[in-house]
């Protein structure tokens, strides 16, 4: 977090965006705010103890605020104890967009790369269905995040996650030449397409929650529906839509992780493995970046409550190389 230090004891001040917020009750019966705050450099959990709506005001996700408080470690992870909080005002001269973490590459250049790959497919059915879906969803794809809280939950994160998997797939196909590269890349491009409907996202590119459809159906089922609708619209009668729908429905691998079915052909299995690989490496990188050299992170829920070790043999801050 890019806070300004006010002393040598962890007192800081600065602007940030409320990513999530809950009013909870402490063991003493007092209300407190449990928040996840973020800026372009990262995020931090924050607590405002003995919260009073009348004294402190009301706050919602995606609000830009100014905070002052002390940062100290809690279970191996930095936490901010807030002393003061207020909404940002026009006279502060700050732009909310400057406090949103953004993918290293622009949405435009990543979209252009993915569309160019799809448009070069020799399989006409794959080319038509992928290009049509990309064209119709271009504006959202340019800034949409890939997640609400976990991997690639940044502006243009969906394109970053998608292109990362495509790059992995291209190299896998060099090792395994019997893999249908066009089918694998098409599945990679479309596997998370329904996240455009699963999340509610602000103009800043931050997810603020799940839509009704996202909660009730999830992006795997909705993704298969999107493919089916476009196949019907384009008059595609081959088995291509069925293969792509299966890849959407199975890319979480196991039913316990949300998959409707397990992968039943090589390209579907590879997509599932590459999706898991990219999401986990991203989450691990984010966590290890916050740990000092030779130290462990706190326990991470998304990693089965594992602690991760920063061995510092390589510069963990280096970004994903896609171009």
N, C-alpha and C positions, 0 to 999 in steps of 0.2 A: 504494500500500500504506500502511496506517495504522500504520506502525512508530513507536516512540518514538526520537527522535534522542538519542544519548548524547554526541556531541561535534560539532564543526564539520567533521569530516573524513569523514563518511559512515557512522560507526559507529551502528548502530541495534539495537533490540531489540523484540520483540513476538510476538504469537500469530498463527498463520495455519494454513490447512489445506493439506495436501499434495494437490495436484490430480493430479500424475503424478510418478513416480519411477523411475529406472533406475540400476542399478549398472554403471558403465563402467570402462574401463581407460585410463589416460593413456599418453602416449608414453613415459613413464619406467617403465611397468609397474605403477604404483600404481592401486588401486581408488579411484574417487570416485563420489559421488552427484550425479546430474544431476536436478534437481527443478523442477517448476513449482509455486510457492506462490501461494495466493490468500487474499483476505479480501473483505469487503463493498465495498472501494474499488477492487479490481483484482487484478492478478497480476504475478508477477515470476519470472524464471528464477533458480535458485540452484544453486550448486556447493558441495559439501562435499569438499574435496580430502583425499587420503590417508585415505580412509574405512576404518574398522575396525569390524566388527560387534561385536566384544568391547568396544571403547572407546565407540563412539557409539550402539550399539543398532540394532535393526531397525525399519524403518518401512514403512508401506503407504499407498496412496492413500486419501484421505478422512480421514486421521488429523489430529487437532488437535495442533499442536506449538508450542513456544516456541523461538525462534531468536535468536541474536545474531550480527552480522557487519557487514561493510562493503559499502555500495552504491557501485558505480562504473560508468561507462558502458563498454559493450562492443559494438562495431559499431553505435554510435548508440543502443543500448537499455540501460537500467539492468539490472544484474545484481548479485545478492547473493552475496558470498563468505562462507560460514558458518564461524564460529569455534566456536560452541556450539549444540547442539540437544538437546532433550529432549521427551518426550511431555507434554502438558498433564495435570495431575492435578486432582482434585476441589477441593483446597485453593486452587487458582488462582482459583476462582470464575468461570470463563468458560464460556459456552454455545456449542457448535459452530455453532448456527444463526445466531449473531450475526456469524459470519465468512464467511457465504455471500453472494455477490453475488446480488441479487434484482431482478426486473423492477420498474419503477416502479409498475405497477398490479398489484393482487392477482389471483391466479388466479381467484378467485370472480367478480370483476367482469368480467374478460375472457371467462370461460366464459359468463356470463350474457348478455353482448352477442352472442357468436357463436351461442349456442343460440336467442336471440330472433330473430336474423336468419333462421336456418334454419327456425324454426317459422312464420315469416311467408311462406315460399315459396308461390307459387300453384301451382307444379308439384308435385303430390301425391307423385310418386315421389321427387323430389329431397328434399322435406320429410321423408318417412318414413325414407329411408336415412341422411341426414345426422343427423337428430335421434336415431335409434336408436343410431348409432355414438357420438355425443357422450354420450348418457345412460349407455351401458354403460362408457364409459371416463372418466367425470367425475373420479373421485378421482385418477387418475394425471395427467390433464390439468392439474389445479390447480397442480402443482408441477414438472412434467417440463421439463427443459432441451431446447433445440432442437438441441444439438450437444455433442460430447465436448470439443472444443478450440476450434472456430472460432466462427462467428456465433451469438449468442444462447445461449451456453453458461452460462446463469444459471438460478437457480430461477425457474420459471414462464416460462422463455424460449420454450418451444414456443408457448404462448398468445400471447406478445408478438409473435413472428415471424408467426404465423397472422393475428392481428388487424391487424397492420401491412399485410400483403398485402391483406387484405379492404378496408381503408380506401383503399389505392391503387387497387384494382379498382373500388370505388364511384365514384371520381373519373374513372377512365379511361372508364367507361360514360357519364359526362356528356359527354365529348368525342366518343365513338363510340356513338351511340344504337342502332346495329344489332347491338351485342354482346349476347349472351344473358347478362344480368347475374346471374340466378339460377344458371345453370350455372357461370359464372366464380367466383362466391362459394362455391358448393358445392365446386368443385374446390380452391379456396384453403383452405377449412376442412379438407378431407380429404387434401391432397397429402402431408403429413408424418405422417399418423396412425400409421403403422407404426413411427415412431421410438419409440413406447411399447414396442415389442418389440425394436427394434434395439439400444438401449442398456441397460446395467445401471446403475441409478441408486440412490443412497443416499437415506435419508429426508430428508437435508438438501436434496435437489434437485440434487445434483452427479452428473454421469455419471462412473462409475468405469471404464468399458470397454464393449466391444461384446459382445452375446450371441452364442452359436453361430449362431443364425439370422441375426443382424445381419451377421456376418462372411460367412456362406455365401450369403445371399440379398440383403440390403440392403433399405432401407425402401421403395424404389420397387416392387419385385416384391411384397413383403409387403403393401404398401398396396393394390395391385390385388387381392390375394387376399382381404383384409379386405372390400373392397367387394363382391366376388363372393359371399362367404359371406352377407353381410347381404342382398344382393339375392335370393338363393335363399330365405333364411329368411323374408323379407317377401313373397315371391311376386311380385316385380317382374319383369315380362316385357317392358317397353319397352326402348328402346336406351339409356336413362339410365345403367345400370351400365357399359355398354361405353364410353360417353363419359367417365365419371368414372375408369374404370380406365385409359383412354388418357392422361388428364391426369396421373394418378399416374406412369405408366410413362415419360412424356415430359418431365416438368417440369424435368429437368436439361439439357434442350435438345439436347445432342450425346452420341453414344455414348462419346466419350472422357471425358466427365464423369459417366458412369454411366447415361445414358438408354437404355432398351431400344429405343425408337423416337424419331424426331424428331416434334415437334408437327405434327399434321395438320389442325387446324382452328383458327379464330381464338382461341377461348377458351383452348385448350391452349397456343398460342403466347404469349398474354398472360400466362398463369400462369407460364410458364417465364421470361419476361422480368422480371416483377414479383418472382418468387422470387430471381432473380439480383440484381436491383436492391436489394432489402431486405437480403439477406445481405451484399452488398459495401459498402453504405453503412454498415451496422452495424460491419463489420470496420474500415473506414477511419476511422470516428469513434473507435473504441476506440484505434486506433494513433495518430491525430493528437492525441488528448487527452494522450498521454504525451510529446509533443514540445513544446519551448519555442516561443514565438512567434518566427516567422522562421527556424525550424530544420526540418531533415528528420528523419524517422524512420529507423531502421535498415531494411535490406532485409526485406521481408515475403514469406515463402514463398507464402502464400495469394493474394498479389497479383502473381504472376509475378516475385517478387523485386524489385518496385519499391520505391523510397523515396518516401514521401509528405511533402508540404510543408504546414506549418501557417502559412497566410497570416494567421490571426488576425483576419480581417475580421468574423467572427461568433463568438459564444460557442459553441464546439464542445461544451461540457459540457451544453447544454440537452438534455432528454430527448425521446424520441418522443412526440408529442401524438396520442393516440387517442380522447380523450373531450372 
